[in-house]
Amino acid sequence: MSSPVPSGLSHMTFVVADLDAMEAILVGVLGARKVYDSGPKQFSLSEERFFEIGEEPLWVATMQGEALPARSYNHVAFKIDDSDFEIYRARIASLGLDLRESRPRIAGEGRSLYFHDHDNHLFELHTGTLAERLAAYAAAAPSRT
């Protein structure tokens, strides 16, 4: 008998100092739909809002709290179509978010936009898939003879 494994991702939660600022990012950049706002009611640790992103909705939660103390490369990446790359760049710029340069890439692994929110969370919008990246890495690997 095999051990059980998770069936998928349940949700992501971001602790943010300003719920409205994060809502502007989720809605304005990622096209999220707000489905819940606790207002002054607190069923959890603090005031919270729930959003759905995508056709098979991903549940994203935001909770009122302190910003992360520093930026890092820890991030969450959302899949986007390559044909929409510049649309997303414009959305990020329209909110005045800190767009970070993409890391060096090899041909075939896709393109990325990286940006930080106001609480030091790093987001990536990526055009490739895992299969494409693995194929690109295999093609770029030096042959061993």
C-alpha positions as CSV (number, residue, x, y, z in Angstrom):
1,M,0.0,0.0,0.0
2,S,1.4,3.4,-1.0
3,S,1.5,6.4,1.4
4,P,-1.0,9.1,0.8
5,V,0.2,12.3,-1.0
6,P,-1.6,15.7,-1.3
7,S,-4.0,15.9,-4.1
8,G,-2.9,19.5,-5.0
9,L,-2.5,23.0,-3.7
10,S,-5.2,24.1,-1.3
11,H,-4.4,27.8,-1.1
12,M,-1.7,30.4,-0.6
13,T,-1.7,33.0,2.2
14,F,0.1,36.3,2.2
15,V,0.4,38.4,5.4
16,V,0.3,42.0,4.3
17,A,0.4,45.4,6.1
18,D,-2.2,46.9,3.6
19,L,-5.0,44.6,2.4
20,D,-6.1,47.2,-0.1
21,A,-2.6,47.5,-1.7
22,M,-2.4,43.7,-2.1
23,E,-5.9,43.5,-3.5
24,A,-4.9,46.1,-6.1
25,I,-2.0,43.8,-7.1
26,L,-4.1,40.6,-7.1
27,V,-7.0,42.1,-9.1
28,G,-5.0,44.6,-11.2
29,V,-2.1,42.3,-12.3
30,L,-3.4,38.8,-11.9
31,G,-7.1,39.4,-12.6
32,A,-8.2,37.9,-9.3
33,R,-11.8,37.9,-8.1
34,K,-12.4,38.8,-4.5
35,V,-14.8,36.3,-3.0
36,Y,-14.7,37.1,0.7
37,D,-13.8,40.1,3.0
38,S,-14.0,39.5,6.7
39,G,-14.2,43.2,7.5
40,P,-14.1,43.6,11.3
41,K,-15.2,39.9,11.8
42,Q,-12.2,37.7,12.6
43,F,-12.6,34.0,12.2
44,S,-8.9,33.6,11.8
45,L,-5.8,35.4,13.3
46,S,-6.6,38.8,11.7
47,E,-8.7,40.6,9.1
48,E,-8.6,38.6,5.9
49,R,-9.7,38.5,2.3
50,F,-10.0,35.5,-0.1
51,F,-9.5,35.7,-3.9
52,E,-9.7,33.2,-6.8
53,I,-7.3,33.3,-9.7
54,G,-7.6,31.5,-13.0
55,E,-10.1,29.2,-14.8
56,E,-9.5,26.4,-12.3
57,P,-9.5,28.8,-9.4
58,L,-6.5,29.0,-7.1
59,W,-7.5,30.2,-3.7
60,V,-5.3,33.1,-2.5
61,A,-5.8,34.5,1.0
62,T,-4.5,37.8,2.4
63,M,-4.3,38.5,6.1
64,Q,-3.5,41.8,7.9
65,G,-0.1,41.7,9.6
66,E,3.5,42.8,9.4
67,A,5.5,42.9,6.2
68,L,8.3,40.5,5.7
69,P,11.5,42.0,7.1
70,A,13.6,41.6,3.9
71,R,13.4,40.6,0.3
72,S,14.6,37.2,-1.0
73,Y,14.3,35.0,-4.0
74,N,11.6,32.9,-2.3
75,H,8.6,33.4,-4.6
76,V,5.4,32.2,-6.1
77,A,5.1,31.9,-9.9
78,F,2.0,32.1,-11.9
79,K,1.8,30.7,-15.5
80,I,1.0,33.2,-18.2
81,D,0.9,32.9,-22.0
82,D,3.9,34.3,-23.8
83,S,1.6,36.3,-26.1
84,D,0.4,38.2,-23.0
85,F,3.9,39.0,-21.6
86,E,3.9,42.7,-22.4
87,I,0.3,43.1,-21.1
88,Y,1.4,41.9,-17.7
89,R,4.5,44.1,-17.8
90,A,2.2,47.1,-18.4
91,R,-0.1,46.1,-15.5
92,I,2.9,45.8,-13.1
93,A,4.2,49.2,-14.2
94,S,0.8,50.8,-13.9
95,L,0.8,50.0,-10.2
96,G,4.3,51.3,-9.7
97,L,5.6,47.9,-8.5
98,D,9.3,47.2,-8.3
99,L,9.9,45.1,-11.4
100,R,13.1,43.0,-10.9
101,E,15.3,41.9,-13.8
102,S,14.9,38.3,-14.8
103,R,17.6,35.9,-14.0
104,P,19.8,34.7,-16.9
105,R,17.9,32.1,-19.0
106,I,18.8,29.6,-21.7
107,A,16.7,29.3,-24.9
108,G,13.5,27.3,-24.5
109,E,12.9,27.7,-20.7
110,G,10.4,30.5,-21.0
111,R,10.4,34.2,-20.0
112,S,9.6,35.7,-16.6
113,L,8.6,38.9,-15.0
114,Y,9.5,39.3,-11.3
115,F,8.1,41.9,-9.1
116,H,7.9,42.6,-5.3
117,D,4.7,43.7,-3.6
118,H,4.7,46.4,-0.8
119,D,5.4,43.7,1.8
120,N,8.6,42.1,0.2
121,H,6.8,39.1,-1.3
122,L,8.3,38.2,-4.7
123,F,6.0,37.2,-7.5
124,E,7.0,35.7,-10.9
125,L,4.9,35.5,-14.0
126,H,6.3,32.7,-16.2
127,T,5.6,31.6,-19.7
128,G,7.2,28.1,-19.6
129,T,6.3,24.7,-18.2
130,L,8.4,22.3,-16.2
131,A,8.6,19.9,-19.2
132,E,9.9,22.8,-21.4
133,R,12.5,23.7,-18.9
134,L,13.7,20.2,-18.4
135,A,13.9,19.7,-22.2
136,A,15.9,23.0,-22.5
137,Y,18.3,22.0,-19.8
138,A,18.8,18.5,-21.4
139,A,19.5,20.1,-24.8
140,A,22.0,22.6,-23.2
141,A,23.8,20.0,-21.2
142,P,27.3,19.2,-22.5
143,S,27.5,15.7,-24.0
144,R,29.6,13.2,-22.1
145,T,31.6,11.0,-24.4
